[in-house]
Amino acid sequence: MEGNTSNLIRFNFERDGLHRHLGGGLPKGTLTIISGPVGSGKSAILQRLIYGFMLHHHSTTLISTEMTTKGFLDQMDSLDYPIKKNVMDGSMRFVPVFPIIGTAKKRTDFLQRLRTTKGLYETDVIAVDTFSALVMNDIDESKSLEMISFFKKITGRNRAIILTIDPSDLSASIMSPFRSVADILIELKTEFVEGTMEHIMYVTRYSHALGPVSNAVGFRIEPRAGFIVDITTVA
């Protein structure tokens, strides 16, 4: 029997049916980590989730190390995930740090800024893409535990946090605590099969799921179509 669906942050979108593989939605008050190397699809999956959140009126903040505001809107349009009206009405808050990283010297204060910047944690969902790139010059084992404690306080307010992480950016001793505390852990891999690169989403952990969760989901990303579940990738 399914639990109380009011505890879900929904991202249902019938065009791809991703929600049917991921418990029907994100449980409120959870920390999600999407982990994978460059090119594995971390950002694309997060963009798909964000579009789903917008469809179901869940306010979202995205802190991005990779794109400007215009670049983000153009990328969403290219995937047929139109969200300009959400940005305009404030239900989608986009916070670019790319201009800072791209033009300034190496910064070592992003962890502090993540914790202290007002307004970042007022929405239903807070996402950081890519978290590891943002903090790699600032984080150590002690600071990682402090940041985890901070994130847990935020999720304790019934908000959801999503972090994308490239494991090659962080040492194993720093990555391990984040993997351990994540309520939802999704690990992405790419495999060459018969000359074709295939993307696979492995759901390592999905706590508090209110619906079925697939262990592995093959997918591809296509212009004007966005995220597509590829049922032929995973046997």
ABEGO torsion letter per residue (X at the ends): XBBBAAABBBABBAAAGAAAABGGEBBBGBBBBBBEBBGAGAAAAAAAAAAAAAAAGBBBBBBBAABBAAAAAAAAAAAGBBAAAAAAAGABBBBBAAAAAAABBBBAAAAAAAAABBGAAABABBBBOBAAAAAAAABBAAAAAAAAAAAAAAAAAGBBBBBBBBAAABBAAAAAAAAAABABBBBBBBBBBGGBBBBBBBBABBBGBABBBBABBBBBBBBGAEBBBBAAABX
